[in-house]
């Protein structure tokens, strides 16, 4: 994107997040929902498709632009970004990178406009950070029993299994589903990916999960009870590409999540500094106490380190110099970093930081999940180590 245009986009989003989303945070926490006015405004700004190609109605941001935007989005409650995160990220990118031309034309313009929501249905009981353990099955039925012309012309796949913790599943129009199509090859080679519409018979979405934090962002279980999908739903029209599609989308997603963590850390530091400068103990601001200053300094230093890491990792991602090691390093460091920053914020606030209704308490709960989803910290460590050791294998 033209740098001047992108600067305008960034400025518009920054003003909107701070002027409209932040004032609505208590409402989002209370209602466990993003207000419709914010959803419509986000769609109008192109946020449902900021990382999708321009030819399909998106903004087509590079990774370097993506992370700068993510830092602005991360300033507010994570649920706001989560509302359109799967369209741009792990779900949408599968269609961008692996979908057929027909699949891209059908779904990407709708995703970019916010007219449809896509969910990334990978995780299941016993298969989370390791996609090769997927047990959900998709069995080819050449004849097909569906009345659709697509099924009659190309056969169907019958899906059976269940997914869990699927972000935006309660609102999804299409699920990017990873299922095993071949049990006779190496585990990671027998996985395929399908675009499954949520209205199909045999597709059932469970109730939203009750979570520790991130009110307004919804996850749920998804069940496939012999759900029949047309062969045209097979992403790329080729079996066996599911593992590669998952890894590719997750890699970009991890760098995006790292940037969200940076944005949230910056907000938490601001809240901590403001409180320290205003709260008094013994007749003077607690900001005068050196141990409080140390907490603030540690958080600021880590925030700055995370920001620098993400920007450099994004630059290397765009150049092709590093599309695997750096994203995992950034995701590991920044997700752990924001949890430490949130913990210090509660300490700076003292008893107030433990009370509901105080941003520090809410962000402490919101930040915890970043160390888990899109690859746990432990998985990131394994990826990093394997990449480092490849030169000696």
N, C-alpha and C positions, 0 to 999 in steps of 0.2 A: 504494500500500500504506500502511496505517496506520503512521505514523512509529515508534511503539513496537514494532510487529511487525517493521518493517524493521531497527530497531536490534538486535533479538534475532537476526534472520537474520545481520546483519553480524558480530555478536559470535561467533555459532556458527561461521561460516565462518572468521573470523580465528583462532579457537582451533584449529580443525581444520587449517588450512593450516600454522600454525606448530608445532602439536603432532604432526601426523601426516604431512603431505606433506613438509615440510622434512627431517625425519629420514630420509625414504625417497629423497631426491634421489640419493644415490650408487647405490642399488639401481636406480633408473630409468635412470641414465646407463649402468650396467653391463649391464642386461638389455634396454635400448631398449624398455621397456614400462611402462605404468602398472599397478601391482599390482591384482589384482581386488578386494582389500579396499578400496582407495581409490576404485575405480569404484563399488562398491556403496554406499559411504558418501556419495559425491557424489550419486548418484541419490536416496538417502534424504533428502538435504537439499534436493532440488529443483533442483540446479544444472544438470541437463540441460534445464530449462525455465524458468530464471529470467526470461528476456525474452519468453516466450510467454504468450498471454492466459490469465487465470485460468479462463475458461469452458472451456478445453481442457486444464486440469490444470497450467498454468504458474504462476509467481509474479506475472507481469504487471508487472515493474518498469518504472518510467519511465526515461528516459535518465539523469536525475540520480542515480537509485538504481543503475542499471546501472553507471555509471562508478565509483561508490564501492565497489561490490562488486568490480569489475574490479581496482581498486587493491589490494584484499586478495588476490585470486587471483594478481595479478602478483608478489606477494612470493616465491612459490615458482617452481620450474622451469616455464617456459612450457608444457611438454607437458601438465601437469595441466589447465590451462585449455583447451588445444587439444582435449582429449578430448571436451568438450561444447560447445566454442565454435561449431561450425558449426550445431548444433541451434538454438542461441539466435540466432545471428547471420546471416551472409550466406545460408545455406541456409533456415533456418527462417523468416526474415523474408519471403522470397519467398512462401511459402505463406500467412503471416499477412496480407500486404498484397494479394496478387494471386490467391490460390487460390480456387477455388469452395468453396461451403459443404461439398460432399461431400469435396473434397480436404482441407479443414481438419479435418473430423471423422475422416477416415481416418488422417491422419498426425500431426497436432499432439499428441493425447494420448499417442501412442506415443513421440514425440520428447521430450515433457516428462517422461515417466516413465523415460527412458533405455532403453526397450525397443527403440528403433530409432535408427540414426544416419543423418543426412542429410549429403551432401556437395554443395558448390557447384562444379559442373563448368562453368567458364567458360573458364579459361586454356587456350590451345593454342599450338602452334608458330606464331609470327607474330601472335598475338592474346593479349596479356596485359593490360596496363593499359588498352588501347583495345578495348572489347568490339565495336565496330562492324566489326572485322576478322575476326570469327568465320567460319570456313570449314566447320565441321561442318554437314551438311545434314539436313533432315527433309522428306521428300517424302510428300505425302498419297496414300494408297491407299484409295479409297472402298470397294472390295470387301473387301480384307483377306483374308489366308490363315490368320490365327490361329484357333485353335479356341475362344478365349474368347468368352463371350456379349457382352462389352463391344465386342470388335472387330467381331463380326457385326452389332451394332446401330448402330455409329457409324463404322466404318472404322478405319484405322490410319495411323500415320506410320512411315516407314522411315528410320532414323537411320544415317548413315555419317560417319565422321570419327574424330578422336582428341583427347583432352584431356591436359594434362600438369600436374604439380605439384599435383594435387588432394588437398587436406587431408582426411584420414580416409577416403579412397577404399578402402583395404584392409579397412576395418571397416564400410563403408556398406551400408545396406539400401535406400536410395533416393538417387538422384542428381538434383540440380536442374540439368538440362542445357540449355544455351543453344545453339540451332541455327538456321541460316538456313532460313527457309521461303519466302522470296520474294527473288529476285535481280534483280527488275525495278523495285525502288524504291530510295530512298536507303539506304545501307548500314545505318544505325542503325534504320531502320524495318522492315527485313525479317527481324528476329530474333525468335524465339519461345522460350518456355521450357517444358520438359517435366519431369514427375516420372517418372523411369525406375528401375524396380526392378532391382537388381543381379543378380538371378537369372534375368533374361530371356535367351533365346537371342540370341547376337550381341553381348552385353555382356561385355567382358573387362577385368578389372583386372590391371594389371601388378604386378610385385614392388615392395615399398617402396623408395623412393629412398634412396641413401646420401647423407646430408647433412652439412654442416659442424657443425651444432649441433642443439639442441632434440631430443635423444634422447628417445624415447617418444612423439613426435608424428610421425605417418606420412603421407607423401604418396606418390602413385603416378600413373602414366599410366592413362588409361581409353580403351578402344577400342570403337567401335561398328561392327560388321561387318554392315550391313544388318539392324540390330536393329529388330524390329517392336514398336511400343508402341501401345496403344489410343488412339483420339482423346480419350478421357476423361483421358488423362495430360497433355493440353495445359493448362498452368496458366491458370486463369481462363476456359478454354474459348474463348479468342480469340487469334488469331495477331497477331504484331507488337508484343507488349508486353514482349519480352525485354530490350531495351535499358533501358527505364524501370525494369523490375524489378531489373536488375543495378545500376543507378546508385543506386536508392533503398536497396537492401540494403547496398551498399558504403559509402554515406555514413554510415549508422548504425554499420556495422562499423568504420569508420576512427576514429570517436570512442571506441569501445570499445577498439580496439587502442592508441590514445593513452593511455588509462587504464591498460592493462596495462603499457605502457612506464613510466608513472609509478610503479606499484607495484614494478616490477623495479628502477628507479633507486633507490627508497628502500631496498630490500634491499641493493643494491650499496654505497650510502653507509654503511649500518650495518656491512657487512663491512669496508669500508675503515677506518672509524673504530676499530673493534675491533682490527684488525691494527695500526694505527698506535700505538694506546695500549699494546699489549703487546710488539711487536717492538722490539728494542734494536739500536743501532748505536753503537759506541764507548762502551758502558756506560750509555747513556741511551735512553729511548723515542724512536723516530723522530718521534713526535707533537710533540716539542720543536722540530723543525726547521721553520723558517718556510716553506720551499718545499713541504714535505709538507702543512703547514697550508693553503697556498694551493690545493693540489689538492683537499683536502677541502672547502674553502670554495666553490670554483667548482662542485663537484658538488652540494653542498647548495643553492646558490642556483639552479642550473638545475632541480634536482628541485622546488624550491618554485615556480618559475615555471611549470613544466609542470603541476603539480598545480592551481595557480590557473587556468590556461588551460583545462584540461579541465573543471573544475567550472563555470566560466562558460559555456563552449561547450555543455555539457549543459543548463544552465538555459535558454539561448537556443533550443536544439533543442526542448525540451519546450514552450516558449511559442510556437514557430513563428516566432520572430523571425529565426532563421538556421538553416537545415537543410543548408546547403551550404558556405558560406565558412568558418565557424568549425570544422567538423569537419576540413576539409582543413588549415587552419592548425594545429590541434592535432595531427593525425597527422604532419604534416611536422616540427613542432618537437620533439614528444616522441620520435619514432622516431630523429631525429638526436641528440637530447639523451641518450637512454639509451646510445647508442653512445659518446658522449664520456665519460659517467660510467663506463662499463665500461672504457674505455681508461685513464682516470685510475686506476681501481682496480688494474689490472695494474701501473701505474707505482708506485703506493704500495706494493704488495706486492713490488716488485723481482723478483728471480729466482724467488721463490716463486710469483709471479703467473703465471708462464709454465709452471708444472708442472701436469700432469693431477692431478685429485683436489682441487684448490683451487677453491673456489666462484668466485673472481674469474676464473680461466681459463675455466671453463665458461660463466659469464654473458657473457664477452667474445664467445664463439662464438654463444651463444643470441641475443644482442641484435642481431646483424648483419642478420638477415632482416627485422626490423621496418621497415627502410628500403625494402624491396622489395615485400612482399606487400600485398594490398588497395590497390594503387596506389602506385607508386614515389614517392620524394621528388620526382623530376622531374615526374611527372604532377600531384602536389599543387601544385607551383609554377605549372603551367599553369592548373589549375583556379582557384587563388587570383587569378592575374593576370587571367584572363578575367572573373571575377566583379567585380573592381575596375573593369575597363574597360567593363563593360556600360552604365554610365550615360552613356557618351560614344559608344555605337555606335548 
